[in-house]
């Protein structure tokens, strides 16, 4: 069944993508993002386009001393990937903050075309 192989591919793509965050090099994210990606981190402005999303993460990486994303659970249904994650972030000189996150990705041709992060921003601020 074609959906099974598609689901496996999308599962792998997102796992590889998440592992890249520890490198803190935004350019490594670009090949995983569709040119027309829409990134929405609730509570923040929507970011459209690969270059803009890469620029956003370059800024985050330059601000943070440490960035590590871990996937706890991940479910795939065709072109949709839902991932329960811990976004570990540390500002310089501050403790590592494990922030709970739920991410929803819509894939197209092996790339992320929509990415929505659901995080409790208020709680995240108390950790950082």
C-alpha positions in Angstrom: 0.0 0.0 0.0 1.5 3.3 -1.0 0.4 5.1 2.1 2.5 2.8 4.2 5.7 3.7 2.4 4.8 7.4 2.3 4.1 7.3 6.1 7.5 5.6 6.7 9.3 8.2 4.6 7.5 11.2 6.3 8.3 9.6 9.7 12.0 9.4 8.9 12.1 12.9 7.4 10.7 14.5 10.5 13.0 12.4 12.8 16.0 13.5 10.8 14.8 17.1 10.8 14.4 17.2 14.6 17.9 15.8 15.1 19.4 18.7 13.2 18.4 21.3 15.8 21.2 20.3 18.1 23.7 21.4 15.4 22.4 25.0 15.7 23.0 25.6 12.0 19.9 26.9 10.3 21.2 26.2 6.9 20.9 22.4 7.6 17.1 22.8 8.0 16.6 24.3 4.5 16.5 21.1 2.5 13.7 19.8 4.7 11.5 22.9 4.1 9.3 23.4 1.1 9.9 26.8 -0.7 6.4 27.9 0.3 6.5 26.6 3.9 4.2 28.3 6.5 5.5 28.1 10.1 3.2 28.9 12.9 4.4 28.9 16.5 1.2 29.9 18.4 1.7 33.2 20.1 4.2 34.4 17.5 3.6 35.9 14.0 3.2 33.4 11.1 6.4 33.0 9.1 6.1 32.2 5.4 8.7 31.0 3.0 11.9 28.9 3.4 14.3 31.8 3.6 12.3 33.5 6.3 11.9 30.3 8.4 15.7 29.6 8.1 16.4 33.2 9.1 14.1 32.8 12.1 16.0 29.7 13.3 19.3 31.3 12.6 18.3 34.1 15.0 17.1 31.5 17.6 20.3 29.6 17.3 22.5 32.7 17.7 20.6 33.6 20.9 20.6 30.1 22.5 23.6 28.4 24.1 22.0 25.0 23.6 19.1 23.7 21.5 18.0 20.0 21.6 14.7 18.7 20.4 13.5 15.3 21.4 10.5 13.4 20.0 8.6 11.4 22.6 5.8 10.1 20.3 5.2 10.5 16.6 2.2 9.5 14.5 1.9 9.6 10.7 -1.1 9.6 8.5 -0.2 10.1 4.9 1.2 13.6 4.6 0.4 14.6 8.2 3.0 14.0 11.0 2.1 14.8 14.6 4.9 14.8 17.1 4.9 15.1 20.9 8.3 16.8 21.6 10.5 18.3 24.2 12.2 21.5 23.0 15.2 21.8 25.2 16.5 25.4 25.2 19.2 27.2 27.2 20.1 30.8 27.1 23.7 31.6 27.9 24.4 31.1 31.6 20.9 29.8 32.2 19.7 26.3 33.0 18.5 24.0 30.3 14.7 24.3 30.0 12.7 21.2 28.8 9.7 22.8 27.1 6.8 20.5 26.1 5.6 20.9 22.6 3.2 19.4 20.1 4.1 19.8 16.4 2.0 19.2 13.4 3.7 18.9 10.0 2.1 18.7 6.6 4.4 17.2 4.0 4.6 17.5 0.3 7.1 15.6 -1.8 9.3 14.8 1.2 9.4 18.4 2.5 7.6 20.3 5.2 5.0 22.6 3.7 3.1 23.5 6.9 4.5 23.4 10.4 2.5 24.3 13.5 4.0 24.3 17.0 1.7 24.3 20.0 3.6 25.3 23.2 2.4 26.9 26.4 4.4 30.1 26.0 3.7 31.4 29.5 5.0 28.2 31.0 8.0 28.2 28.7 9.0 31.7 29.9 9.0 30.5 33.5 11.5 27.8 32.6 13.9 30.2 30.8 
